Amino acid sequence: GEAAVYLREHFYVSPARTALNIRAAATAMELDKEIGENDISLYVGIPFCPSRCSYCSFVSKETAKSGKLIAPYLEKLELELEDIAETARRNRMQLETVYIGGGTPTAISARQLEHLMNKARSCFDWSGVREFTVEAGRPDCTDEEKLAVIKECGATRISINPQTMSDEVLRAIGRKHTAQDIVDCYETARRVGHTCINMDLIAGLPRDTLEGFRSSLSEVIALGPENITVHTLTLKRASTLVTEHAADEYGDVAAMVESCAEPLARAGYAPYYLYRQKGTLQNLENTGFAKPGTEGLYNVFIMEEVHTILSAGAGGSTKLVSPDGSRIERIFNHKYPLEYIERFDEVCRRKKGIDDFYGRYFDLDSEASR
């Protein structure tokens, strides 16, 4: 159609990438149509990990060094959930998707995770929730007990994120587990009843090759997760890849990314969201692929900026979108866990901006109608 011609003639997008963009956009637009005027999403951040990956620039703290912060952090996080849930009620918001991410949410204990998930469910009106995602990304801290708790507490979608299925590459990026551990974790998740699993891969990781990346993709496809997300390595200033490996070569990354679409299509996966980040190698994209009917709704909503996303926890960014989509504002939480704990009162004061935003919007509506 016209969009495809425009992409090719004005931006010189290749036919293959044009088709990828059009297919992803069409799926996202269909999902956007199902959003109600008052629908929102909720993000809950757990900024702790068992170890730090070399490509990561998030504020996550290693549990071995910062484990003493977990209990007081969770205490404040649950208080914030209470606070923003009350704000949501005042503003007649209806929760549609929930995403617990990190860091690595399974870096905390099974009991802590259970308490947090139940807290979120008890604070908010859960009657309209269509999707509840929990990142269970790393097998070195995701065991059967935690996977069972996540299922029992109502999660409808989880992520188990290998990034690569090469033991050599896993070691190179600082992961403390093997590819077999990933397979075992996936099989355990299936055994305890998880029916929608996402798995991430990253093109361009240190020590990886085109052949190695293709092998990882084949192994993940063979497992049969409902979603496969293909990221391009992003060089972020705070990551050790930038601070310690600036001269590394990443020549095969474009071929890695381009090699994904055909095998994924053959296996029944279609693109449903696509985005780029600053610092992504060769200006390449990140693409989510899904089997029909299993698309990750939260991923679409946050990238399309189609409705409000309330964010709780350190580093959280609440994105306020007016019902008509005409205005977007953001409210930022403190970045680091200790700062979040010690300056929690300020976090709550900032969240009063949610009432201010919706108050101004409805005031403008009233004035316009007079």
N, C-alpha and C positions, 0 to 999 in steps of 0.2 A: 504494500500500500504506500501511501504518501510518506508515512514515517520512515519506512525502509529506504525509499528513494532519497529522502532528506539526509539520513544518516550516511548513506554512501556518497552522495554528491557534495555535501557541505562539510562533512567531518571525515570523509575518506575511510569510513569504517568498512572492514572486510565483509564480504557476504556472510561468512560463518558467524562473525560477531554480531552482525546486524540481525541475523535470525535469532541468535541467543537473546539479544536485547528485546526484540519484539515479543518473543515467547514469554520471557520473564515478566515483561510489562503487562502483557495481556492477562496473565494469571493473577498478578498483584492487583490489577484493576478490578477483576471479578471478586477477589476477596475483600477489597475496600468497600464494595457495594453493600456488604452485609453489616457494616458498622452503623450502630444507632447514634443519634445525636448526642446522647449523654454517656456513651461508652468510653471507658478508659482502660489502660493497662497498668500493671504494678510491677516494678523491678525491685528486687531485694538483693543487696550485695553482701557477699561474704569475702572479705579481702585477705584471705589466708590461703597458703599453698604448702604442700610438703617440701617443695624445692622450687627454685626460680628457673624458668626456662630462659635460654639465652636470648630469645627474640622478644621477650616480654618487657613492656614498659609500664605495666599497671602498678598500682600502689600496693599490691599484695605483699604480705609479710610471710616469711617462712615460719611454720609452726614451731620448729625446734628453737628458734630464736625469740619468737614473739608469742608463744603459746599462752603466756600469762595474761595476754590482752583479750583472749577469746571470750572468756566468761563475762567480763565487764562490757565488752563490745556488744555481745548478744543481748545483755540486759538493756542497754541503750537502744539497740535496734528494735527490740520489741516495744519499747516505749514510743519510738518514732512511728511504728506501725499503728499503734493505738491512736496517736495524734492525727496522722494523715487519713486514717479510716474515718474519724469523726469529721474531718474536713470534707472528705468525699461525700458523706451523708448530707452535710449542710448544703453542698452544691449539687445535690441530686445526681451524682455520678454513679454509673453502673459498671462494675468490674467485668471485663470481658476476657483478658488474658493475664496470666501471672508468670513471671520468670525469676527464678532464684539462680543468680550467677555469681561470678567471682573475678579473680581468684578461683578457688575450688571449694564449692559448698561442702563436699564430702571430706574436707580437711578437718571439720569439726566432728565431734562424736555422734554416734547414732542417736543417743538420747537428746543431745543439743539440737540436732537437726529435726528430730521429731517434734520437740517443743516449739521450735521456730515455725515449722510448717503448720502446726495446729493453732499457733497464735495468729498467724496470718488468716487462717480460715475462720477463726472466731471473731476477729476484728471486723472483717469486711462481709458484706452481703455477697455470698458465693453463688447465689441462684442463677446468675447469668454467665458464669465463667465457662468458656468454651475450651480453654487450653491452659494447662498448668505444667510449665517446664521446669525441670531441675537439672542443672549441669552436674553430671556425675563423671566428669571428664577424665580423671586419672586413676588408673587401676592400682597405683601404689597407696591409695587411701580410700578406695571404694570397694568395700567388701559386701558379702551377702547380706549381713545385717542391715547395712545402710541402704542397700538397694531395696530390701523388703520394706523398710520404714518409709522410703520415698513412695513406694507403690501403695502402701497401706494408708498414707496420708493424702492420697488422691492425685498424685502427679499423673498426667496423661501423656507426657513426653519427657524423655531424658536425652542428654548428650553424653556419649562416651567418645572422647576425642583423642585418637592416636596421634594425629599430625603426620605420622609416618609409620610404616610397618617394618622399617629397617632398624635392627638393634644398633648398628653403627651410628646411624643418624640420631637415634634416640640418645645415645651417649653423648654425641656432639652437642646436642641442645640442652643437656643437663637433666634429662629425665632419668629417674632411678628405677626404671622398670623395663621389661622386655616386650617385644611384640606378642609373644605368647601370653603374657599377662593381660594384654588388651583383649585377645581372643577369649581368655578365661572369664574376664569381667563381662564381656558381651554375652557369653553363654549363660552366666549366672543371672544376668538381668532378664534374659528370656525365661529362665527357669522360675524366677519369682513372679513373672507375669507381666513384664513390660512389653507393650505392643507397639509403641512408637519410639524408635531410637534414632537419634541423629549421630553421625560420625563426621569429624572434621579431618581434612588433610591440608597440608601447607606445601605449596610449590615453591621451591627455591631454598630449602633448608640447607645448612652447611653439611658437606659430605654427601649430599644426595646427588643423584644423576638422573638423567631422563629415563633410563631403563629402571632405575630403582623406584622412581616416582610412579611409573606405569605399573610396576609390580605391586606397590602399595595400594594403588587404586583398584587393581584386580582383586587383591585379597579382601579389601573392604567390600567391594561389590559382591564377592562370593559369600560374605557373611549375611548379606541381605537386610541391612538397616533400611528403615523407611525414608530417611533423609541422609544425603551426603552433601556436605558443604566443602567446597574447594576454595581455599584462601591462597592468595599470593603473599609471599613473605613481605612484610612491611618493616623497613629499617627505621626504628624509632629511636630518638636521641638518647633516651634513658636505658635502652637495652644494651646488654653486653656485646651483642653483635655489632653495634655501632661503636661502642667505646673500646672494644678489644679486637674487632675483626673488620675494620673499615676497608681493608685492602682486599678482602675476599672477592672472588669472582662468582657471578650468578648468571652465567651465559645461557644456560639451558632452560631458564624459568619460563620463557614464552612458549617454548615447545611443550613444556610440562602442562601448562594451562590449556593449550590448544589440543592436547591429546585426550582431554577429559570428555568432551561433549559426545563423541561417537560411542564409546563403550558404555557411558551412562545411559544414553538413549536406547541402546540395544537392550539394556537391563531393565528398562521401564521407568527411568527417572527423567523428569522434565525440569527445566529451570523455573524458579518461581520468584527469586529476588536476586538482585545484582547491585553491587556498589563498589566504589573505589575509595581508597584512603590516601591521605598525604603520606608520601614516603614509600608507597608500594613499588616494588621493583618493576622497572620498565613501564610504569603507569598502567599496570594490568589490574584486573578486577578480582573481586571475591564473588562467588556465585553459589547460591543454594539450590540444590536439586532435590526433588521429592517424587515419590511414587504418588499417583493421583489420589487426592483426598487426604493426604498426610502433610500438607504444607504447614510450615511453622508460622502461625498467624502473628505472633509477637514480632518475629523478624521482619515481616512485611510492614506492620504498623509502625515500627520505629524508623525504618528506612523511608517509608512514604510520608511520614510526619502527618498522618491523617487524624490522629486523636491524641488526647493527653496521656502522658505516661508519668505516673507518680513514682519517684525513686527514693528508696530508703537505704541508708547505710553510707559508709565512708566512700567518697569519690562519686556519690550518686548525683545525677543531673536530672531534675524533674523538668519535663518538657510540657509546657502548657499550650494547647492548641484550641483556639476558639471554635465553637460548634460549626461555624461557617467556613473555617479554615483560613480566615483572613489575617489572623495574628498568631504569632508564636513567641513565647517568652520562656526563659529558662531560669531555674533556681538551683544553685549548686550547693551541695553539702561539703563539709570539710573533707580534704583529700585523704588524709592518713588516719588509720584507726585510732592512734593515741590522741590526735587532735580532735577527732570526732567525739571521743569519749569525754575529753576535758572541756570541750566547748560545745557540749550538747545543747545547752540552753539557747545558744545562738542558732544552731541548726533548726530548732523549733520556731524561733522568731522568724527566720528566713521563710519557713513554710507558710507563714501568714500571708505571703505573697500570692498563694493560691486563691484565697478569699478575695484579695484585692483584684486579681486578674479577672475572675468571674464576675465580681461586683461591677467592675468597669464595663465589662462586655454587656451585661444585662442592662446597665444604666444607659449605655449607648443604644441598645435595642429599644428601650422605652422612649428615649428622646426621638429616635427615628420614626416611631409610630405615631407621635403626636402631630 
